[in-house]
Amino acid sequence: MSDITYGLHFDRVIDAPRHFVCRAWTEPDRLRVWYKPDDTWSIPTAESELRVGGAYRIGLKPPGGSTFYEVGSFREVSLPDRLVYTLRFQGVHLHEPTGAEMEKYETLIAAEFQELPAERTRVIVAHEGYRTMEDRDRHQNGWPRFLDHLAKYCSAAR
């Protein structure tokens, strides 16, 4: 296996205070509302032990599909500034447009939350560790959809 990995980087300004965005990102009850690509998906379960070494598990259910899980552990919890955690899929998760099964190996996500004037927050996401360009590319359009949903949730709920 090659040591080369691929990553994605996203930057989004959310119209909500940093403490609120951090809570939305880390509290299971809030995650269940926004952590999905669009409103046709549901989140039947979200569990989190927010501490270094703690685990999380989020069940995602696509329209007409069965629930699969995103699982991982927290590597760094430096809130309200930064959160670093692993991610891998459990269960069958097929990519929407291609029908390809999503990767089963672990990747790493670093989320930074920068406080901006006027109660806004810049969210910077680095998702690293994809083993192929194809795996990385399958997530290229997913993160923006999730961040759109986060922005919508934060604007409405604050």
Steps between C-alpha positions, in 0.01 A plus 500: 500500500618851421576752774343776287169632629260768379300765678225756473485851645194719547448846645154633587374805690197426719270776622507391863731549800791259535371343823171417327671347194723289728197372690324417173808304387547306824168447679311187387152657518613786278691271263185298442337812354764623254761226439374379165538604138135606466157466659422169329750328733440420867730452797346227716786506752788719611726420794814679611750489783668836437848456645838396365472125441120513522291338229209619291245321282252664264235300315407640160204376296475601134159518333388147416818351647611337820684664787879502494731652758783748519720401792828620638685646793609845606871572466493866607229693680610864523162668483394759413800512265557155357374142488688207345346156460513183294223377274415167343178347375324197649228325305427528132527855372467548127599826337186669371586576136745216430361214708857413606547373854669759719840430649528305826838635615554785744549863397574807712296819531625826649236768553600851600259762628615860464306778668412784262340840557121535506450160670620299204729196490742377235501119489805345336484126434797288394408139425818300441605140444308388192699219341392571143404805303169328419417461871586865559299616202188318621502733803571820305132593473391351833675737737355816343151352535561422868641850559197653325276305737707614800467863388126462456460338841713761679321792337156361590575368849694785657 
